[in-house]
Every structure is written in C-alpha cells, then in structure tokens.
Amino acid sequence: MGERVYPALEMVRLAIPRRVYTQAHLDAVVAACQRLYEGRHQIRGLRYTYAPPLPRHFTARFEPL
C-alpha cells in the first residue's frame, strides 16, 4: 500500500456547491455536523483494507479499528 505519511493535523474538508442547496439543506448539514462533534469521543478510527495507488481515498475500502 505504500509508505504511510502522517499529517501534522487531521482535517476534513466540507465542500458545498454554490446555488444548488437551500437554507434547509444547509441547516440539516449543520445539525449533522453538530451531532458528530458532540459524539466525537465515541467515534472510532478506520483502517485501510484496500487502497489503489492513486487516487487512494476515493475508492479505498476500510474496516473499523
């Protein structure tokens, strides 16, 4: 699977296309993000079970740690 590179920060990017979603859609996204944040201590990590060379993260498969 190649050499592991550990970033200094673990970050997630949330990209939302403009002019596609209503305020109600965005409110639902905010509520879901809040629930995830509140339960962040219960969320466990994942381990790669399959990862192609490139682009690794789009078609990879995972299992819970």
PDBQT receptor file of N, H, CA, C and O in Angstrom, charges set to zero:
ATOM      1  N   MET A   1       0.812  -1.196   0.000  1.00  0.00    +0.000 N 
ATOM      2  CA  MET A   1       0.000   0.000   0.000  1.00  0.00    +0.000 C 
ATOM      3  C   MET A   1       0.852   1.256   0.000  1.00  0.00    +0.000 C 
ATOM      4  O   MET A   1       0.306   2.357  -0.065  1.00  0.00    +0.000 OA
ATOM      5  N   GLY A   2       2.131   1.135   0.068  1.00  0.00    +0.000 N 
ATOM      6  H   GLY A   2       2.575   0.240   0.121  1.00  0.00    +0.000 HD
ATOM      7  CA  GLY A   2       2.974   2.322   0.032  1.00  0.00    +0.000 C 
ATOM      8  C   GLY A   2       3.341   2.820   1.412  1.00  0.00    +0.000 C 
ATOM      9  O   GLY A   2       2.887   2.297   2.430  1.00  0.00    +0.000 OA
ATOM     10  N   GLU A   3       4.166   3.835   1.418  1.00  0.00    +0.000 N 
ATOM     11  H   GLU A   3       4.534   4.260   0.591  1.00  0.00    +0.000 HD
ATOM     12  CA  GLU A   3       4.637   4.417   2.676  1.00  0.00    +0.000 C 
ATOM     13  C   GLU A   3       3.556   5.275   3.316  1.00  0.00    +0.000 C 
ATOM     14  O   GLU A   3       2.881   6.046   2.634  1.00  0.00    +0.000 OA
ATOM     15  N   ARG A   4       3.394   5.141   4.619  1.00  0.00    +0.000 N 
ATOM     16  H   ARG A   4       3.942   4.514   5.174  1.00  0.00    +0.000 HD
ATOM     17  CA  ARG A   4       2.413   5.960   5.340  1.00  0.00    +0.000 C 
ATOM     18  C   ARG A   4       3.008   7.320   5.649  1.00  0.00    +0.000 C 
ATOM     19  O   ARG A   4       4.147   7.430   6.104  1.00  0.00    +0.000 OA
ATOM     20  N   VAL A   5       2.225   8.346   5.397  1.00  0.00    +0.000 N 
ATOM     21  H   VAL A   5       1.300   8.257   5.028  1.00  0.00    +0.000 HD
ATOM     22  CA  VAL A   5       2.625   9.712   5.711  1.00  0.00    +0.000 C 
ATOM     23  C   VAL A   5       1.589  10.259   6.683  1.00  0.00    +0.000 C 
ATOM     24  O   VAL A   5       0.407  10.345   6.349  1.00  0.00    +0.000 OA
ATOM     25  N   TYR A   6       2.022  10.626   7.873  1.00  0.00    +0.000 N 
ATOM     26  H   TYR A   6       2.982  10.557   8.144  1.00  0.00    +0.000 HD
ATOM     27  CA  TYR A   6       1.116  11.144   8.890  1.00  0.00    +0.000 C 
ATOM     28  C   TYR A   6       1.155  12.671   8.878  1.00  0.00    +0.000 C 
ATOM     29  O   TYR A   6       2.212  13.264   9.094  1.00  0.00    +0.000 OA
ATOM     30  N   PRO A   7       0.011  13.309   8.627  1.00  0.00    +0.000 N 
ATOM     31  CA  PRO A   7      -0.013  14.771   8.590  1.00  0.00    +0.000 C 
ATOM     32  C   PRO A   7       0.102  15.365   9.996  1.00  0.00    +0.000 C 
ATOM     33  O   PRO A   7      -0.185  14.697  10.989  1.00  0.00    +0.000 OA
ATOM     34  N   ALA A   8       0.519  16.612  10.062  1.00  0.00    +0.000 N 
ATOM     35  H   ALA A   8       0.752  17.155   9.255  1.00  0.00    +0.000 HD
ATOM     36  CA  ALA A   8       0.612  17.306  11.345  1.00  0.00    +0.000 C 
ATOM     37  C   ALA A   8      -0.785  17.497  11.946  1.00  0.00    +0.000 C 
ATOM     38  O   ALA A   8      -0.952  17.434  13.164  1.00  0.00    +0.000 OA
ATOM     39  N   LEU A   9      -1.772  17.727  11.104  1.00  0.00    +0.000 N 
ATOM     40  H   LEU A   9      -1.637  17.778  10.114  1.00  0.00    +0.000 HD
ATOM     41  CA  LEU A   9      -3.154  17.901  11.542  1.00  0.00    +0.000 C 
ATOM     42  C   LEU A   9      -4.058  16.944  10.768  1.00  0.00    +0.000 C 
ATOM     43  O   LEU A   9      -3.872  16.745   9.567  1.00  0.00    +0.000 OA
ATOM     44  N   GLU A  10      -5.029  16.356  11.449  1.00  0.00    +0.000 N 
ATOM     45  H   GLU A  10      -5.180  16.517  12.425  1.00  0.00    +0.000 HD
ATOM     46  CA  GLU A  10      -6.047  15.535  10.790  1.00  0.00    +0.000 C 
ATOM     47  C   GLU A  10      -7.226  16.454  10.504  1.00  0.00    +0.000 C 
ATOM     48  O   GLU A  10      -7.897  16.908  11.431  1.00  0.00    +0.000 OA
ATOM     49  N   MET A  11      -7.481  16.728   9.244  1.00  0.00    +0.000 N 
ATOM     50  H   MET A  11      -6.936  16.359   8.492  1.00  0.00    +0.000 HD
ATOM     51  CA  MET A  11      -8.539  17.665   8.894  1.00  0.00    +0.000 C 
ATOM     52  C   MET A  11      -9.510  17.020   7.915  1.00  0.00    +0.000 C 
ATOM     53  O   MET A  11      -9.171  16.067   7.213  1.00  0.00    +0.000 OA
ATOM     54  N   VAL A  12     -10.720  17.559   7.884  1.00  0.00    +0.000 N 
ATOM     55  H   VAL A  12     -10.995  18.333   8.454  1.00  0.00    +0.000 HD
ATOM     56  CA  VAL A  12     -11.749  17.132   6.946  1.00  0.00    +0.000 C 
ATOM     57  C   VAL A  12     -12.210  18.371   6.192  1.00  0.00    +0.000 C 
ATOM     58  O   VAL A  12     -12.386  19.440   6.778  1.00  0.00    +0.000 OA
ATOM     59  N   ARG A  13     -12.401  18.217   4.898  1.00  0.00    +0.000 N 
ATOM     60  H   ARG A  13     -12.258  17.349   4.422  1.00  0.00    +0.000 HD
ATOM     61  CA  ARG A  13     -12.872  19.334   4.085  1.00  0.00    +0.000 C 
ATOM     62  C   ARG A  13     -14.328  19.090   3.741  1.00  0.00    +0.000 C 
ATOM     63  O   ARG A  13     -14.697  18.007   3.289  1.00  0.00    +0.000 OA
ATOM     64  N   LEU A  14     -15.146  20.097   3.956  1.00  0.00    +0.000 N 
ATOM     65  H   LEU A  14     -14.846  20.977   4.324  1.00  0.00    +0.000 HD
ATOM     66  CA  LEU A  14     -16.557  20.029   3.600  1.00  0.00    +0.000 C 
ATOM     67  C   LEU A  14     -16.783  21.031   2.475  1.00  0.00    +0.000 C 
ATOM     68  O   LEU A  14     -16.762  22.240   2.708  1.00  0.00    +0.000 OA
ATOM     69  N   ALA A  15     -16.996  20.547   1.276  1.00  0.00    +0.000 N 
ATOM     70  H   ALA A  15     -17.013  19.565   1.087  1.00  0.00    +0.000 HD
ATOM     71  CA  ALA A  15     -17.212  21.407   0.114  1.00  0.00    +0.000 C 
ATOM     72  C   ALA A  15     -18.680  21.376  -0.264  1.00  0.00    +0.000 C 
ATOM     73  O   ALA A  15     -19.262  20.304  -0.426  1.00  0.00    +0.000 OA
ATOM     74  N   ILE A  16     -19.282  22.548  -0.404  1.00  0.00    +0.000 N 
ATOM     75  H   ILE A  16     -18.809  23.420  -0.272  1.00  0.00    +0.000 HD
ATOM     76  CA  ILE A  16     -20.695  22.656  -0.741  1.00  0.00    +0.000 C 
ATOM     77  C   ILE A  16     -20.815  23.504  -2.010  1.00  0.00    +0.000 C 
ATOM     78  O   ILE A  16     -20.418  24.669  -2.008  1.00  0.00    +0.000 OA
ATOM     79  N   PRO A  17     -21.355  22.939  -3.090  1.00  0.00    +0.000 N 
ATOM     80  CA  PRO A  17     -21.514  23.713  -4.326  1.00  0.00    +0.000 C 
ATOM     81  C   PRO A  17     -22.450  24.901  -4.116  1.00  0.00    +0.000 C 
ATOM     82  O   PRO A  17     -23.441  24.806  -3.392  1.00  0.00    +0.000 OA
ATOM     83  N   ARG A  18     -22.128  25.995  -4.744  1.00  0.00    +0.000 N 
ATOM     84  H   ARG A  18     -21.323  26.072  -5.332  1.00  0.00    +0.000 HD
ATOM     85  CA  ARG A  18     -22.980  27.175  -4.647  1.00  0.00    +0.000 C 
ATOM     86  C   ARG A  18     -24.238  27.014  -5.495  1.00  0.00    +0.000 C 
ATOM     87  O   ARG A  18     -24.236  26.299  -6.497  1.00  0.00    +0.000 OA
ATOM     88  N   ARG A  19     -25.299  27.680  -5.088  1.00  0.00    +0.000 N 
ATOM     89  H   ARG A  19     -25.301  28.261  -4.274  1.00  0.00    +0.000 HD
ATOM     90  CA  ARG A  19     -26.561  27.758  -5.831  1.00  0.00    +0.000 C 
ATOM     91  C   ARG A  19     -27.208  26.415  -6.120  1.00  0.00    +0.000 C 
ATOM     92  O   ARG A  19     -27.958  26.276  -7.086  1.00  0.00    +0.000 OA
ATOM     93  N   VAL A  20     -26.920  25.428  -5.286  1.00  0.00    +0.000 N 
ATOM     94  H   VAL A  20     -26.310  25.541  -4.501  1.00  0.00    +0.000 HD
ATOM     95  CA  VAL A  20     -27.513  24.109  -5.502  1.00  0.00    +0.000 C 
ATOM     96  C   VAL A  20     -28.445  23.751  -4.357  1.00  0.00    +0.000 C 
ATOM     97  O   VAL A  20     -29.484  23.126  -4.568  1.00  0.00    +0.000 OA
ATOM     98  N   TYR A  21     -28.074  24.146  -3.142  1.00  0.00    +0.000 N 
ATOM     99  H   TYR A  21     -27.229  24.654  -2.971  1.00  0.00    +0.000 HD
ATOM    100  CA  TYR A  21     -28.813  23.738  -1.961  1.00  0.00    +0.000 C 
ATOM    101  C   TYR A  21     -29.546  24.908  -1.329  1.00  0.00    +0.000 C 
ATOM    102  O   TYR A  21     -29.115  26.056  -1.425  1.00  0.00    +0.000 OA
ATOM    103  N   THR A  22     -30.668  24.596  -0.679  1.00  0.00    +0.000 N 
ATOM    104  H   THR A  22     -31.019  23.663  -0.601  1.00  0.00    +0.000 HD
ATOM    105  CA  THR A  22     -31.450  25.623   0.010  1.00  0.00    +0.000 C 
ATOM    106  C   THR A  22     -30.913  25.805   1.426  1.00  0.00    +0.000 C 
ATOM    107  O   THR A  22     -30.050  25.049   1.871  1.00  0.00    +0.000 OA
ATOM    108  N   GLN A  23     -31.417  26.788   2.116  1.00  0.00    +0.000 N 
ATOM    109  H   GLN A  23     -32.118  27.403   1.754  1.00  0.00    +0.000 HD
ATOM    110  CA  GLN A  23     -31.040  27.011   3.509  1.00  0.00    +0.000 C 
ATOM    111  C   GLN A  23     -31.415  25.813   4.368  1.00  0.00    +0.000 C 
ATOM    112  O   GLN A  23     -30.695  25.477   5.308  1.00  0.00    +0.000 OA
ATOM    113  N   ALA A  24     -32.536  25.162   4.056  1.00  0.00    +0.000 N 
ATOM    114  H   ALA A  24     -33.121  25.434   3.292  1.00  0.00    +0.000 HD
ATOM    115  CA  ALA A  24     -32.955  23.972   4.809  1.00  0.00    +0.000 C 
ATOM    116  C   ALA A  24     -31.929  22.839   4.651  1.00  0.00    +0.000 C 
ATOM    117  O   ALA A  24     -31.642  22.123   5.610  1.00  0.00    +0.000 OA
ATOM    118  N   HIS A  25     -31.383  22.682   3.447  1.00  0.00    +0.000 N 
ATOM    119  H   HIS A  25     -31.617  23.263   2.668  1.00  0.00    +0.000 HD
ATOM    120  CA  HIS A  25     -30.337  21.680   3.244  1.00  0.00    +0.000 C 
ATOM    121  C   HIS A  25     -29.122  21.989   4.119  1.00  0.00    +0.000 C 
ATOM    122  O   HIS A  25     -28.585  21.105   4.786  1.00  0.00    +0.000 OA
ATOM    123  N   LEU A  26     -28.700  23.247   4.108  1.00  0.00    +0.000 N 
ATOM    124  H   LEU A  26     -29.137  23.965   3.565  1.00  0.00    +0.000 HD
ATOM    125  CA  LEU A  26     -27.526  23.637   4.893  1.00  0.00    +0.000 C 
ATOM    126  C   LEU A  26     -27.789  23.519   6.386  1.00  0.00    +0.000 C 
ATOM    127  O   LEU A  26     -26.886  23.159   7.141  1.00  0.00    +0.000 OA
ATOM    128  N   ASP A  27     -29.001  23.814   6.825  1.00  0.00    +0.000 N 
ATOM    129  H   ASP A  27     -29.735  24.106   6.211  1.00  0.00    +0.000 HD
ATOM    130  CA  ASP A  27     -29.344  23.639   8.234  1.00  0.00    +0.000 C 
ATOM    131  C   ASP A  27     -29.223  22.169   8.643  1.00  0.00    +0.000 C 
ATOM    132  O   ASP A  27     -28.770  21.867   9.747  1.00  0.00    +0.000 OA
ATOM    133  N   ALA A  28     -29.626  21.260   7.761  1.00  0.00    +0.000 N 
ATOM    134  H   ALA A  28     -29.994  21.505   6.864  1.00  0.00    +0.000 HD
ATOM    135  CA  ALA A  28     -29.504  19.832   8.051  1.00  0.00    +0.000 C 
ATOM    136  C   ALA A  28     -28.035  19.417   8.139  1.00  0.00    +0.000 C 
ATOM    137  O   ALA A  28     -27.676  18.598   8.984  1.00  0.00    +0.000 OA
ATOM    138  N   VAL A  29     -27.185  19.974   7.276  1.00  0.00    +0.000 N 
ATOM    139  H   VAL A  29     -27.477  20.639   6.590  1.00  0.00    +0.000 HD
ATOM    140  CA  VAL A  29     -25.750  19.676   7.322  1.00  0.00    +0.000 C 
ATOM    141  C   VAL A  29     -25.152  20.184   8.630  1.00  0.00    +0.000 C 
ATOM    142  O   VAL A  29     -24.355  19.488   9.260  1.00  0.00    +0.000 OA
ATOM    143  N   VAL A  30     -25.531  21.389   9.039  1.00  0.00    +0.000 N 
ATOM    144  H   VAL A  30     -26.178  21.954   8.527  1.00  0.00    +0.000 HD
ATOM    145  CA  VAL A  30     -25.032  21.958  10.296  1.00  0.00    +0.000 C 
ATOM    146  C   VAL A  30     -25.461  21.086  11.471  1.00  0.00    +0.000 C 
ATOM    147  O   VAL A  30     -24.656  20.809  12.361  1.00  0.00    +0.000 OA
ATOM    148  N   ALA A  31     -26.712  20.653  11.483  1.00  0.00    +0.000 N 
ATOM    149  H   ALA A  31     -27.366  20.878  10.761  1.00  0.00    +0.000 HD
ATOM    150  CA  ALA A  31     -27.211  19.808  12.580  1.00  0.00    +0.000 C 
ATOM    151  C   ALA A  31     -26.448  18.482  12.624  1.00  0.00    +0.000 C 
ATOM    152  O   ALA A  31     -26.102  18.002  13.703  1.00  0.00    +0.000 OA
ATOM    153  N   ALA A  32     -26.186  17.889  11.455  1.00  0.00    +0.000 N 
ATOM    154  H   ALA A  32     -26.468  18.278  10.578  1.00  0.00    +0.000 HD
ATOM    155  CA  ALA A  32     -25.445  16.628  11.419  1.00  0.00    +0.000 C 
ATOM    156  C   ALA A  32     -24.009  16.830  11.921  1.00  0.00    +0.000 C 
ATOM    157  O   ALA A  32     -23.494  15.995  12.665  1.00  0.00    +0.000 OA
ATOM    158  N   CYS A  33     -23.367  17.921  11.523  1.00  0.00    +0.000 N 
ATOM    159  H   CYS A  33     -23.786  18.599  10.919  1.00  0.00    +0.000 HD
ATOM    160  CA  CYS A  33     -22.006  18.216  11.994  1.00  0.00    +0.000 C 
ATOM    161  C   CYS A  33     -21.985  18.428  13.503  1.00  0.00    +0.000 C 
ATOM    162  O   CYS A  33     -21.048  17.999  14.177  1.00  0.00    +0.000 OA
ATOM    163  N   GLN A  34     -23.009  19.085  14.035  1.00  0.00    +0.000 N 
ATOM    164  H   GLN A  34     -23.770  19.434  13.488  1.00  0.00    +0.000 HD
ATOM    165  CA  GLN A  34     -23.100  19.287  15.486  1.00  0.00    +0.000 C 
ATOM    166  C   GLN A  34     -23.220  17.951  16.215  1.00  0.00    +0.000 C 
ATOM    167  O   GLN A  34     -22.570  17.743  17.240  1.00  0.00    +0.000 OA
ATOM    168  N   ARG A  35     -24.047  17.049  15.693  1.00  0.00    +0.000 N 
ATOM    169  H   ARG A  35     -24.575  17.218  14.861  1.00  0.00    +0.000 HD
ATOM    170  CA  ARG A  35     -24.199  15.729  16.323  1.00  0.00    +0.000 C 
ATOM    171  C   ARG A  35     -22.883  14.953  16.284  1.00  0.00    +0.000 C 
ATOM    172  O   ARG A  35     -22.519  14.299  17.261  1.00  0.00    +0.000 OA
ATOM    173  N   LEU A  36     -22.182  15.022  15.176  1.00  0.00    +0.000 N 
ATOM    174  H   LEU A  36     -22.478  15.553  14.382  1.00  0.00    +0.000 HD
ATOM    175  CA  LEU A  36     -20.881  14.357  15.084  1.00  0.00    +0.000 C 
ATOM    176  C   LEU A  36     -19.898  14.932  16.093  1.00  0.00    +0.000 C 
ATOM    177  O   LEU A  36     -19.177  14.189  16.759  1.00  0.00    +0.000 OA
ATOM    178  N   TYR A  37     -19.870  16.251  16.204  1.00  0.00    +0.000 N 
ATOM    179  H   TYR A  37     -20.456  16.854  15.662  1.00  0.00    +0.000 HD
ATOM    180  CA  TYR A  37     -18.954  16.893  17.147  1.00  0.00    +0.000 C 
ATOM    181  C   TYR A  37     -19.280  16.491  18.580  1.00  0.00    +0.000 C 
ATOM    182  O   TYR A  37     -18.382  16.194  19.368  1.00  0.00    +0.000 OA
ATOM    183  N   GLU A  38     -20.564  16.485  18.911  1.00  0.00    +0.000 N 
ATOM    184  H   GLU A  38     -21.293  16.726  18.271  1.00  0.00    +0.000 HD
ATOM    185  CA  GLU A  38     -20.970  16.125  20.274  1.00  0.00    +0.000 C 
ATOM    186  C   GLU A  38     -20.641  14.671  20.602  1.00  0.00    +0.000 C 
ATOM    187  O   GLU A  38     -20.359  14.354  21.757  1.00  0.00    +0.000 OA
ATOM    188  N   GLY A  39     -20.670  13.792  19.619  1.00  0.00    +0.000 N 
ATOM    189  H   GLY A  39     -20.899  14.050  18.680  1.00  0.00    +0.000 HD
ATOM    190  CA  GLY A  39     -20.369  12.381  19.853  1.00  0.00    +0.000 C 
ATOM    191  C   GLY A  39     -18.958  11.997  19.434  1.00  0.00    +0.000 C 
ATOM    192  O   GLY A  39     -18.664  10.814  19.260  1.00  0.00    +0.000 OA
ATOM    193  N   ARG A  40     -18.085  12.980  19.270  1.00  0.00    +0.000 N 
ATOM    194  H   ARG A  40     -18.323  13.941  19.411  1.00  0.00    +0.000 HD
ATOM    195  CA  ARG A  40     -16.738  12.737  18.733  1.00  0.00    +0.000 C 
ATOM    196  C   ARG A  40     -15.920  11.753  19.550  1.00  0.00    +0.000 C 
ATOM    197  O   ARG A  40     -15.039  11.092  19.000  1.00  0.00    +0.000 OA
ATOM    198  N   HIS A  41     -16.181  11.636  20.837  1.00  0.00    +0.000 N 
ATOM    199  H   HIS A  41     -16.897  12.173  21.283  1.00  0.00    +0.000 HD
ATOM    200  CA  HIS A  41     -15.403  10.727  21.679  1.00  0.00    +0.000 C 
ATOM    201  C   HIS A  41     -15.829   9.270  21.502  1.00  0.00    +0.000 C 
ATOM    202  O   HIS A  41     -15.126   8.357  21.935  1.00  0.00    +0.000 OA
ATOM    203  N   GLN A  42     -16.967   9.058  20.872  1.00  0.00    +0.000 N 
ATOM    204  H   GLN A  42     -17.538   9.800  20.520  1.00  0.00    +0.000 HD
ATOM    205  CA  GLN A  42     -17.447   7.699  20.626  1.00  0.00    +0.000 C 
ATOM    206  C   GLN A  42     -17.096   7.205  19.227  1.00  0.00    +0.000 C 
ATOM    207  O   GLN A  42     -17.284   6.028  18.919  1.00  0.00    +0.000 OA
ATOM    208  N   ILE A  43     -16.592   8.091  18.386  1.00  0.00    +0.000 N 
ATOM    209  H   ILE A  43     -16.439   9.047  18.637  1.00  0.00    +0.000 HD
ATOM    210  CA  ILE A  43     -16.266   7.726  17.012  1.00  0.00    +0.000 C 
ATOM    211  C   ILE A  43     -14.883   7.092  16.981  1.00  0.00    +0.000 C 
ATOM    212  O   ILE A  43     -13.905   7.680  17.442  1.00  0.00    +0.000 OA
ATOM    213  N   ARG A  44     -14.815   5.883  16.429  1.00  0.00    +0.000 N 
ATOM    214  H   ARG A  44     -15.609   5.405  16.054  1.00  0.00    +0.000 HD
ATOM    215  CA  ARG A  44     -13.538   5.172  16.343  1.00  0.00    +0.000 C 
ATOM    216  C   ARG A  44     -12.945   5.352  14.954  1.00  0.00    +0.000 C 
ATOM    217  O   ARG A  44     -13.635   5.766  14.023  1.00  0.00    +0.000 OA
ATOM    218  N   GLY A  45     -11.690   5.044  14.827  1.00  0.00    +0.000 N 
ATOM    219  H   GLY A  45     -11.130   4.707  15.584  1.00  0.00    +0.000 HD
ATOM    220  CA  GLY A  45     -10.989   5.196  13.561  1.00  0.00    +0.000 C 
ATOM    221  C   GLY A  45     -11.243   4.049  12.607  1.00  0.00    +0.000 C 
ATOM    222  O   GLY A  45     -11.937   3.087  12.936  1.00  0.00    +0.000 OA
ATOM    223  N   LEU A  46     -10.669   4.164  11.417  1.00  0.00    +0.000 N 
ATOM    224  H   LEU A  46     -10.106   4.945  11.150  1.00  0.00    +0.000 HD
ATOM    225  CA  LEU A  46     -10.777   3.149  10.382  1.00  0.00    +0.000 C 
ATOM    226  C   LEU A  46      -9.386   2.754   9.910  1.00  0.00    +0.000 C 
ATOM    227  O   LEU A  46      -8.427   3.514  10.042  1.00  0.00    +0.000 OA
ATOM    228  N   ARG A  47      -9.299   1.550   9.357  1.00  0.00    +0.000 N 
ATOM    229  H   ARG A  47     -10.078   0.932   9.250  1.00  0.00    +0.000 HD
ATOM    230  CA  ARG A  47      -8.040   1.053   8.803  1.00  0.00    +0.000 C 
ATOM    231  C   ARG A  47      -8.301   0.689   7.341  1.00  0.00    +0.000 C 
ATOM    232  O   ARG A  47      -9.347   0.133   7.007  1.00  0.00    +0.000 OA
ATOM    233  N   TYR A  48      -7.341   1.010   6.479  1.00  0.00    +0.000 N 
ATOM    234  H   TYR A  48      -6.492   1.462   6.751  1.00  0.00    +0.000 HD
ATOM    235  CA  TYR A  48      -7.449   0.624   5.068  1.00  0.00    +0.000 C 
ATOM    236  C   TYR A  48      -7.425  -0.892   4.949  1.00  0.00    +0.000 C 
ATOM    237  O   TYR A  48      -6.584  -1.553   5.558  1.00  0.00    +0.000 OA
ATOM    238  N   THR A  49      -8.353  -1.448   4.159  1.00  0.00    +0.000 N 
ATOM    239  H   THR A  49      -9.036  -0.911   3.664  1.00  0.00    +0.000 HD
ATOM    240  CA  THR A  49      -8.271  -2.857   3.791  1.00  0.00    +0.000 C 
ATOM    241  C   THR A  49      -7.889  -2.976   2.321  1.00  0.00    +0.000 C 
ATOM    242  O   THR A  49      -7.363  -4.000   1.887  1.00  0.00    +0.000 OA
ATOM    243  N   TYR A  50      -8.156  -1.920   1.564  1.00  0.00    +0.000 N 
ATOM    244  H   TYR A  50      -8.583  -1.087   1.917  1.00  0.00    +0.000 HD
ATOM    245  CA  TYR A  50      -7.757  -1.859   0.160  1.00  0.00    +0.000 C 
ATOM    246  C   TYR A  50      -7.549  -0.398  -0.207  1.00  0.00    +0.000 C 
ATOM    247  O   TYR A  50      -8.366   0.452   0.148  1.00  0.00    +0.000 OA
ATOM    248  N   ALA A  51      -6.478  -0.103  -0.904  1.00  0.00    +0.000 N 
ATOM    249  H   ALA A  51      -5.815  -0.794  -1.192  1.00  0.00    +0.000 HD
ATOM    250  CA  ALA A  51      -6.229   1.253  -1.383  1.00  0.00    +0.000 C 
ATOM    251  C   ALA A  51      -5.456   1.182  -2.697  1.00  0.00    +0.000 C 
ATOM    252  O   ALA A  51      -4.339   0.666  -2.730  1.00  0.00    +0.000 OA
ATOM    253  N   PRO A  52      -6.043   1.698  -3.784  1.00  0.00    +0.000 N 
ATOM    254  CA  PRO A  52      -5.321   1.732  -5.049  1.00  0.00    +0.000 C 
ATOM    255  C   PRO A  52      -4.200   2.766  -4.968  1.00  0.00    +0.000 C 
ATOM    256  O   PRO A  52      -4.198   3.605  -4.067  1.00  0.00    +0.000 OA
ATOM    257  N   PRO A  53      -3.254   2.715  -5.894  1.00  0.00    +0.000 N 
ATOM    258  CA  PRO A  53      -2.139   3.669  -5.838  1.00  0.00    +0.000 C 
ATOM    259  C   PRO A  53      -2.609   5.126  -5.868  1.00  0.00    +0.000 C 
ATOM    260  O   PRO A  53      -2.191   5.918  -5.023  1.00  0.00    +0.000 OA
ATOM    261  N   LEU A  54      -3.464   5.494  -6.816  1.00  0.00    +0.000 N 
ATOM    262  H   LEU A  54      -3.803   4.851  -7.503  1.00  0.00    +0.000 HD
ATOM    263  CA  LEU A  54      -3.986   6.863  -6.914  1.00  0.00    +0.000 C 
ATOM    264  C   LEU A  54      -5.356   6.798  -7.545  1.00  0.00    +0.000 C 
ATOM    265  O   LEU A  54      -5.547   5.916  -8.383  1.00  0.00    +0.000 OA
ATOM    266  N   PRO A  55      -6.290   7.598  -7.253  1.00  0.00    +0.000 N 
ATOM    267  CA  PRO A  55      -6.431   8.398  -6.045  1.00  0.00    +0.000 C 
ATOM    268  C   PRO A  55      -6.907   7.503  -4.908  1.00  0.00    +0.000 C 
ATOM    269  O   PRO A  55      -8.026   6.991  -4.937  1.00  0.00    +0.000 OA
ATOM    270  N   ARG A  56      -6.103   7.331  -3.970  1.00  0.00    +0.000 N 
ATOM    271  H   ARG A  56      -5.194   7.747  -3.946  1.00  0.00    +0.000 HD
ATOM    272  CA  ARG A  56      -6.277   6.359  -2.896  1.00  0.00    +0.000 C 
ATOM    273  C   ARG A  56      -7.575   6.528  -2.107  1.00  0.00    +0.000 C 
ATOM    274  O   ARG A  56      -8.258   5.541  -1.833  1.00  0.00    +0.000 OA
ATOM    275  N   HIS A  57      -7.921   7.743  -1.743  1.00  0.00    +0.000 N 
ATOM    276  H   HIS A  57      -7.366   8.545  -1.965  1.00  0.00    +0.000 HD
ATOM    277  CA  HIS A  57      -9.042   7.966  -0.827  1.00  0.00    +0.000 C 
ATOM    278  C   HIS A  57     -10.421   7.846  -1.475  1.00  0.00    +0.000 C 
ATOM    279  O   HIS A  57     -11.405   7.678  -0.755  1.00  0.00    +0.000 OA
ATOM    280  N   PHE A  58     -10.531   7.925  -2.795  1.00  0.00    +0.000 N 
ATOM    281  H   PHE A  58      -9.731   8.062  -3.380  1.00  0.00    +0.000 HD
ATOM    282  CA  PHE A  58     -11.850   7.880  -3.421  1.00  0.00    +0.000 C 
ATOM    283  C   PHE A  58     -12.402   6.466  -3.551  1.00  0.00    +0.000 C 
ATOM    284  O   PHE A  58     -13.614   6.274  -3.458  1.00  0.00    +0.000 OA
ATOM    285  N   THR A  59     -11.548   5.479  -3.761  1.00  0.00    +0.000 N 
ATOM    286  H   THR A  59     -10.564   5.635  -3.837  1.00  0.00    +0.000 HD
ATOM    287  CA  THR A  59     -12.037   4.122  -3.982  1.00  0.00    +0.000 C 
ATOM    288  C   THR A  59     -11.508   3.134  -2.951  1.00  0.00    +0.000 C 
ATOM    289  O   THR A  59     -11.617   1.922  -3.133  1.00  0.00    +0.000 OA
ATOM    290  N   ALA A  60     -10.943   3.649  -1.882  1.00  0.00    +0.000 N 
ATOM    291  H   ALA A  60     -10.855   4.634  -1.735  1.00  0.00    +0.000 HD
ATOM    292  CA  ALA A  60     -10.401   2.788  -0.831  1.00  0.00    +0.000 C 
ATOM    293  C   ALA A  60     -11.533   2.094  -0.085  1.00  0.00    +0.000 C 
ATOM    294  O   ALA A  60     -12.685   2.527  -0.120  1.00  0.00    +0.000 OA
ATOM    295  N   ARG A  61     -11.171   0.995   0.599  1.00  0.00    +0.000 N 
ATOM    296  H   ARG A  61     -10.235   0.643   0.627  1.00  0.00    +0.000 HD
ATOM    297  CA  ARG A  61     -12.109   0.286   1.475  1.00  0.00    +0.000 C 
ATOM    298  C   ARG A  61     -11.516   0.265   2.866  1.00  0.00    +0.000 C 
ATOM    299  O   ARG A  61     -10.298   0.214   3.037  1.00  0.00    +0.000 OA
ATOM    300  N   PHE A  62     -12.398   0.306   3.867  1.00  0.00    +0.000 N 
ATOM    301  H   PHE A  62     -13.387   0.347   3.728  1.00  0.00    +0.000 HD
ATOM    302  CA  PHE A  62     -11.954   0.420   5.245  1.00  0.00    +0.000 C 
ATOM    303  C   PHE A  62     -12.660  -0.599   6.137  1.00  0.00    +0.000 C 
ATOM    304  O   PHE A  62     -13.672  -1.189   5.760  1.00  0.00    +0.000 OA
ATOM    305  N   GLU A  63     -12.097  -0.788   7.331  1.00  0.00    +0.000 N 
ATOM    306  H   GLU A  63     -11.274  -0.308   7.638  1.00  0.00    +0.000 HD
ATOM    307  CA  GLU A  63     -12.757  -1.562   8.381  1.00  0.00    +0.000 C 
ATOM    308  C   GLU A  63     -12.520  -0.830   9.693  1.00  0.00    +0.000 C 
ATOM    309  O   GLU A  63     -11.524  -0.119   9.826  1.00  0.00    +0.000 OA
ATOM    310  N   PRO A  64     -13.419  -0.989  10.670  1.00  0.00    +0.000 N 
ATOM    311  CA  PRO A  64     -13.243  -0.305  11.961  1.00  0.00    +0.000 C 
ATOM    312  C   PRO A  64     -11.989  -0.802  12.687  1.00  0.00    +0.000 C 
ATOM    313  O   PRO A  64     -11.600  -1.962  12.547  1.00  0.00    +0.000 OA
ATOM    314  N   LEU A  65     -11.372   0.075  13.450  1.00  0.00    +0.000 N 
ATOM    315  H   LEU A  65     -11.688   1.017  13.563  1.00  0.00    +0.000 HD
ATOM    316  CA  LEU A  65     -10.215  -0.311  14.265  1.00  0.00    +0.000 C 
ATOM    317  C   LEU A  65     -10.676  -1.139  15.445  1.00  0.00    +0.000 C 
ATOM    318  O   LEU A  65      -9.856  -1.566  16.257  1.00  0.00    +0.000 OA
TER     319      LEU A  65
